[in-house]
Amino acid sequence: MTNDNFFLRNVWYYALPSDRLKPGKAIARTFLGEPVLLCRTQAGKVFALRDICPHRGIPLSCGRFDGQEVECCYHGWRFDYGGRCTVIPSLTEGQNVDLNRYNVQSYEIREKQGNIWIYMPEPGKSQSPPPEMEVPEIPGFGDRPPQLVEVMRFPCFVDHAVLGLIDPAHSPYVHRVWWWRSGQLHDEIKQFDPSPYGFTMRKHQLPVNTGSAYKFIGGGIPETEISFRIPGIRIENTTTTKHQVCNLTAITPISETETEVNFAFYWTPTWAGFAKPLIRLFTRAFLDQDRRVVEKQQIGLKYDPVLRLIKDSDVQAQWYYQLKREYARSLAEDRPFINPVKSQLLHWRA
């Protein structure tokens, strides 16, 4: 297996649940090894700046945000939502200086369905996102925010978190709990098709070995469709004749050795609202099972082993690397992205 250890650029990454960033507040984050300051104005507009003052290099997050502009704590330089330098207090009358020379990088931000997304361009560039690449959207929920969001840090490079997200064969061993499934193996045969910047598992009835939680949705036999797109976004949409349950899982690299897994849950059954504390407990337990196995994986990865993928259970992992390489190449060669995934029936045991 080729080891493609690079961060995918010029794509949207999940930045923060909307309700974590209050009006008039700012939060310092790191994405793809870059310091970023996320701010929300008093009027509710979200913006993002590189969290380094261009004057002496101090983080802007160490300064003050008044709900409109960010002020550096060192010399009081001020920057607006577009990263434009608006004030340098030490300048005197007659010292004509073009303040645009001292702007800081700003990032494209989209806020949709209770989620904040950030577009990460090539380092040092603040280019607009390609018009054909938009942020993910959860079907059937309009602009409603998720009822539940959980965020967990994984101690690994982003690729290993993504592969765990789309790996269909680990559940009997990593998630062997009564409320999800037993350890008994079953044949899985699923049809996959290419979809924008990724692939989709066609809608199908949930197998008998699926966790009992889905049986309480109500409205008939649940059917589910699972889509994946780069850089690491998985949407699982489960429906019956009356209800819909959907989860968005978005992987965001923090650094070379740390990755954030963001899980947003949307649902229509009214009973789920009353069960929210229990759902949150199970969700955290489920994510932590994945985190702990990835933590163990790092012990072996220190020795840089050759990792060998197999048919058919590892085809999705192979597709991920192919998609990642093709997207990077299409940008480098300034040409349209060509999805390398072809429609295929996959068969594995899990």
ABEGO torsion letter per residue (X at the ends): XBBBBBBBBGBBBBABBAAABBBGBBBBBBBGGBBBBBBBBAAGBBBBBBBBBAAAGBBAAABBBAGABBBBAAAGBBBBAAGBBABBAABBBGBBBBAAAABBBBBBBBBBGGBBBBBBBBBGBBBBBBAABBBBBBBGAEABBBABBBBBBBBBBAAAAAAAAABAAAAAAAABBAAABBABBBBBBBBBBBBBGBBBBBBBBBBAABBAAAAAAEGEBBBBBBBBBOAGBBBBBBBBAABBBBBBBBBBBABAABBBBBBBBBBABAAAAAAAAAAAAAAAAAAAAAAAAAAAAAAAAAAGBBBBBBOAAAAAAAAAAAAAAAAAAAAAAGBBBBBABBBBBBBBBX
